[in-house]
Amino acid sequence: MKIDEMWKVSTGEGVKVAVIDSGINPDTPSLSGQVLTEEVPKAVGYKATEDYNGHGTSMAELIVGTGSGGGLKGLAPGAKVVPYRLAFPDLKNEAEAKKAPNSAQAIRAAADSDAKIISMSYGAPGDYAAEAAAVKYAQSKGKLMFAGVGNDAETKNLIGYPAAYPYVVGVAASDEEGAVGGFSEHGNYVDLAAPGLDVPTWCDATFRSYCTGRGTSQATAIASASAALIWSAHPDWTANQVLASLIDTAGRDWARNDPSTYLGYGLIRPRKVLEDADFNPGAAGTDPLAKENVTGVTDEGPASPSAAASSQSPDRSSGGETSAAASSESSGSTTMWVALGTAGAVLVIGAGAYAVVRSRRGA
């Protein structure tokens, strides 16, 4: 991604990203001064700065980490994050789970904030009305929303929400060569792809060491950070224009009007936008995903990954994925997933070159 070159143009300064997750620990060296705890409304802010599994903190560092103290340096270290804490299945304390907001409440609160981007590294195989309405409300407030498409492609390949809602950018995970991860779910709700294999995250909530993991969660964080870089360089652009620029410059070898079931419009390359000071993002009011947002989800794609899907699986010394566990929402029960793959400790994000894969819709 040629990060050093991008940082000469933009580090994400002036952009706030709402991270809806397991909470964010603002006291890691890499996040010192990066978490805007005072901007979380009390109604949805219960223990927003207490991360009970390390996932939310990891996503925040991938977005805005400064690298201080040997920690992760995120893609947009000049940006800031606003934390929102949901009750994922591994939050065993029932009293705390009841006090945490559900995703619809968190999305609405983020929509009413100064955050331009809402990053959602979580998902469920079913939709519900309150969440769909919250997403529509956030879109009306000019927010750009990213969500992971899910990590169960090798088993059920269920449609993941909120990624599948209109106006949410569904993000798939690719390896360092640009091939889609075999676990990354596929269907016509996949819009873009970003690195999601062998990406460093905190091993657990003790925050003592980093591990390498895989997931569309990590890909979502990197996509959100990419948008922050672009929006910082072009503060007058709308969410539509920032997204259009990511779509137009995405790496692909298929037709622009024939997005891939596995990688959507391709692999994000924000530097292609940043290196062109005269980049034309199109009309402010034109939705670059208008076709998808009108059509909605039409299929889940093939039951198994394509031949182009990566067979790579990160080494794991312990842990794995928290998957298919029950989580209560105010309007009903749903199933939530969060990717928390673990392996040997690492300290930096590998810089791999993108290769274009030939995974098309219906492949």
C-alpha positions in Angstrom: 0.0 0.0 0.0 3.1 2.3 0.1 2.0 3.6 3.5 5.0 6.0 3.9 4.1 7.7 0.7 0.4 8.1 1.7 1.4 9.6 5.1 3.2 12.4 3.2 -0.2 13.4 2.0 -2.6 12.4 4.8 -2.5 10.6 8.2 -6.2 11.0 8.8 -5.9 14.2 10.8 -9.3 15.8 11.7 -11.3 12.6 11.0 -13.2 10.7 13.8 -14.1 7.1 13.4 -16.8 5.5 15.6 -15.7 2.0 16.5 -18.6 -0.2 17.5 -17.1 -3.3 19.1 -16.2 -4.8 22.5 -15.0 -1.5 23.9 -11.7 0.2 23.5 -8.9 0.3 26.1 -7.5 3.9 25.8 -4.5 3.1 27.9 -2.4 1.0 25.5 0.7 2.8 24.5 -0.4 3.0 20.9 -3.8 4.5 21.8 -2.7 7.1 24.2 -4.6 10.3 23.3 -6.3 8.6 20.4 -9.6 7.6 22.0 -12.3 10.3 22.4 -13.9 8.9 25.5 -15.7 12.1 26.4 -17.7 12.1 23.2 -19.6 8.9 24.0 -23.2 9.7 25.2 -23.9 8.4 28.6 -27.0 6.6 27.4 -24.8 4.2 25.3 -21.5 4.6 27.0 -21.5 1.9 29.6 -17.9 0.8 30.1 -17.1 1.8 26.6 -13.4 2.1 27.6 -13.3 -1.4 29.1 -12.5 -4.0 26.5 -13.5 -7.4 27.7 -11.8 -9.5 24.9 -9.2 -7.2 23.2 -11.1 -7.1 19.9 -12.3 -3.5 19.9 -8.9 -2.3 21.1 -7.2 -4.2 18.2 -9.5 -2.7 15.7 -8.9 0.8 17.1 -5.1 0.3 16.9 -5.4 -0.9 13.3 -7.2 2.4 12.5 -5.5 5.0 14.6 -2.6 3.4 16.5 0.5 5.6 16.8 3.0 2.7 17.3 4.2 4.1 20.6 5.8 1.7 23.1 6.2 -1.0 20.5 2.5 -1.1 19.7 0.7 -1.3 16.4 0.8 1.7 14.1 -2.5 2.0 12.4 -3.2 3.1 8.8 -4.6 6.5 9.9 -2.6 7.5 13.0 -3.7 11.1 12.7 -7.4 10.2 13.1 -9.2 9.6 16.4 -11.7 6.9 17.4 -14.9 7.1 19.5 -15.7 3.9 21.4 -19.0 2.1 21.6 -19.3 -1.2 23.5 -21.6 -4.0 22.5 -22.4 -7.2 24.5 -20.8 -9.9 22.3 -21.3 -13.6 23.4 -18.1 -13.8 25.4 -19.2 -11.1 27.7 -20.4 -13.5 30.4 -21.4 -10.9 33.0 -25.2 -10.8 32.5 -25.6 -7.5 34.4 -23.0 -5.8 32.2 -24.6 -7.3 29.1 -28.0 -5.8 30.0 -26.5 -2.4 30.4 -24.6 -2.4 27.1 -26.4 -0.9 24.1 -27.5 -3.1 21.2 -26.1 -2.4 17.8 -29.1 -0.3 16.7 -28.7 2.1 19.7 -24.9 2.4 19.1 -25.3 3.1 15.4 -27.9 5.8 16.1 -25.6 7.4 18.7 -22.7 7.3 16.3 -24.9 8.8 13.6 -25.6 11.8 15.9 -21.9 12.3 16.7 -19.2 14.2 14.8 -17.7 10.9 13.6 -17.7 10.7 9.8 -17.0 6.9 9.6 -18.7 4.0 11.5 -16.6 0.9 11.7 -18.4 -2.3 12.6 -16.2 -5.4 12.8 -19.1 -7.7 13.8 -22.0 -9.4 12.3 -25.0 -11.7 12.5 -26.8 -14.0 10.1 -30.1 -12.2 10.4 -31.4 -8.7 10.1 -33.9 -6.9 12.4 -35.9 -3.8 11.9 -34.4 -1.6 14.5 -30.9 -2.1 13.2 -31.9 -1.6 9.6 -33.7 1.7 10.6 -30.6 2.8 12.5 -28.4 2.2 9.4 -30.8 4.2 7.3 -30.7 7.0 9.8 -26.9 7.1 9.8 -26.9 7.2 6.1 -29.2 10.2 6.2 -26.7 11.9 8.5 -23.9 11.5 5.9 -22.0 8.7 7.6 -19.9 6.2 5.8 -20.4 2.7 7.3 -18.1 -0.4 6.9 -18.8 -3.9 8.2 -17.2 -7.3 7.9 -19.1 -9.7 5.7 -18.4 -12.7 8.0 -16.0 -15.5 8.5 -18.0 -18.7 8.0 -17.6 -19.2 4.2 -16.1 -22.7 4.8 -19.1 -23.8 6.7 -22.5 -22.1 6.3 -21.6 -18.9 4.4 -24.6 -17.1 6.0 -25.5 -13.6 4.9 -24.0 -11.3 7.5 -25.6 -8.1 8.9 -25.0 -5.2 9.2 -22.8 -5.7 6.2 -25.7 -6.8 4.0 -27.9 -3.7 4.8 -28.2 -1.0 2.1 -25.7 1.8 2.7 -23.3 -0.4 4.6 -20.0 -1.3 2.7 -19.5 -5.0 3.1 -15.8 -5.8 3.4 -14.1 -9.1 2.6 -10.7 -10.2 3.7 -7.7 -10.9 1.4 -4.2 -12.2 2.0 -1.0 -10.3 1.3 -1.1 -11.4 -2.4 -4.7 -10.2 -2.8 -6.5 -13.6 -2.9 -9.7 -13.8 -0.9 -9.4 -15.7 2.4 -11.1 -19.1 2.3 -13.1 -18.1 5.4 -14.4 -14.8 4.0 -18.1 -15.0 3.2 -19.3 -14.2 -0.2 -22.4 -13.0 -2.0 -23.6 -9.9 -3.7 -23.4 -7.9 -0.5 -19.5 -7.9 -0.7 -18.5 -4.4 -1.9 -14.8 -4.1 -1.2 -11.8 -6.1 0.1 -8.9 -5.3 2.4 -6.1 -7.2 4.1 -7.5 -9.6 6.7 -5.0 -12.5 7.0 -2.0 -12.6 9.3 -2.9 -9.2 10.7 -1.7 -8.4 14.2 -4.2 -8.1 17.0 -4.0 -8.2 20.8 -4.0 -11.8 22.0 -6.6 -11.2 24.7 -7.9 -8.7 27.2 -4.7 -8.8 29.3 -3.0 -6.6 26.6 0.4 -8.2 27.2 1.2 -9.4 23.6 0.1 -9.3 20.0 -0.9 -12.3 18.0 -1.5 -12.7 14.3 -5.1 -13.4 13.3 -7.5 -13.5 10.4 -10.9 -12.1 9.8 -13.1 -9.7 8.0 -13.0 -7.7 11.2 -9.4 -6.7 10.5 -10.2 -6.0 6.9 -13.1 -3.7 8.0 -10.8 -1.7 10.3 -8.2 -1.2 7.5 -11.0 -0.2 5.1 -12.3 2.3 7.6 -8.8 3.7 8.1 -8.4 4.0 4.3 -11.5 6.1 4.2 -10.2 8.3 7.0 -7.0 9.0 5.0 -9.0 10.1 2.0 -11.5 12.2 3.9 -8.8 14.0 5.8 -7.1 15.0 2.5 -10.5 16.0 1.0 -12.6 17.3 4.0 -15.2 18.8 1.7 -16.1 15.5 0.1 -19.3 13.6 1.0 -19.5 10.0 2.1 -20.6 9.1 -1.4 -17.5 10.7 -2.9 -15.1 9.1 -0.5 -16.6 5.7 -1.2 -16.7 6.3 -4.9 -13.0 7.1 -4.9 -12.2 3.8 -3.1 -14.4 1.9 -5.6 -12.9 3.6 -8.6 -9.3 2.9 -7.6 -9.8 -0.6 -6.2 -7.5 -3.3 -7.7 -9.4 -5.6 -10.0 -9.1 -7.3 -13.4 -12.8 -7.6 -14.0 -15.3 -5.1 -15.4 -16.2 -2.2 -13.2 -19.9 -3.0 -13.7 -19.5 -6.7 -12.9 -18.4 -6.8 -9.2 -16.9 -10.0 -7.8 -19.0 -12.2 -5.4 -15.8 -12.6 -3.3 -14.0 -9.2 -3.5 -16.8 -6.9 -4.7 -15.3 -4.0 -6.6 -11.8 -5.0 -5.7 -9.0 -4.4 -3.2 -8.7 -1.0 -1.6 -5.8 1.2 -2.7 -6.2 4.6 -1.0 -2.9 5.8 -2.3 -4.3 5.9 -5.8 -6.6 8.6 -4.6 -4.1 10.4 -2.4 -1.4 10.6 -5.1 -3.8 12.4 -7.5 -4.5 15.9 -6.1 -7.0 16.5 -8.9 -8.9 13.2 -8.4 -12.5 13.5 -9.5 -14.8 11.6 -7.0 -18.0 12.3 -8.9 -21.1 14.1 -7.8 -21.6 14.7 -4.1 -25.1 13.2 -4.1 -24.5 10.2 -6.3 -24.5 6.9 -4.4 -21.8 4.7 -5.9 -23.6 1.6 -4.6 -27.1 2.7 -5.7 -27.6 -0.5 -7.7 -26.8 -2.7 -4.8 -28.7 -0.6 -2.3 -31.9 -0.8 -4.4 -31.5 -4.5 -5.3 -30.6 -5.7 -1.9 -29.2 -9.2 -1.1 -30.2 -11.6 -3.9 -28.1 -14.6 -3.2 -25.4 -16.0 -0.9 -23.1 -17.0 -3.7 -21.7 -20.6 -4.1 -21.6 -22.8 -1.1 -17.8 -23.0 -1.1 -15.0 -20.5 -1.9 -13.9 -20.2 -5.5 -10.7 -21.8 -6.8 -9.1 -18.4 -6.4 -9.8 -18.4 -2.7 -6.7 -18.5 -0.5 -6.1 -21.8 1.2 -3.8 -20.1 3.7 -4.6 -20.5 7.3 -2.6 -18.6 9.9 -0.6 -20.7 12.4 -2.4 -20.7 15.8 -0.8 -21.4 19.1 -4.0 -21.0 21.0 -7.5 -19.4 20.7 -9.5 -19.3 17.5 -12.7 -17.6 16.4 -15.7 -16.8 18.6 -18.5 -17.8 16.3 -22.2 -18.6 16.3 -23.0 -17.8 19.9 -26.2 -16.3 21.1 -26.5 -12.5 21.7 -29.6 -10.7 22.9 -30.9 -7.7 21.0 -33.8 -5.5 22.2 -36.0 -6.7 19.3 -35.1 -10.3 19.4 -32.3 -12.8 19.6 -29.6 -13.1 16.9 -26.2 -14.8 16.4 -23.1 -12.6 16.6 -19.6 -13.3 15.4 -16.3 -11.7 16.1 -13.0 -12.9 14.7 -10.2 -13.3 17.2 -7.6 -15.6 15.7 -4.4 -15.9 17.6 -0.8 -17.0 17.0 2.8 -15.9 17.7 3.3 -12.4 18.9 4.1 -9.7 16.3 4.5 -6.0 16.4 4.0 -4.5 12.9 1.7 -4.8 10.0 3.3 -6.6 7.1 3.3 -4.6 3.8 2.3 -7.0 1.1 1.6 -6.2 -2.5 -1.8 -6.7 -4.0 -2.3 -9.2 -6.7 -5.6 -9.2 -8.6 -7.7 -12.4 -8.4 -10.3 -13.6 -10.9 -13.3 -14.3 -8.6 -16.4 -13.0 -10.3 -20.0 -13.1 -9.4 -21.4 -16.5 -10.1 -17.9 -18.0 -10.4 
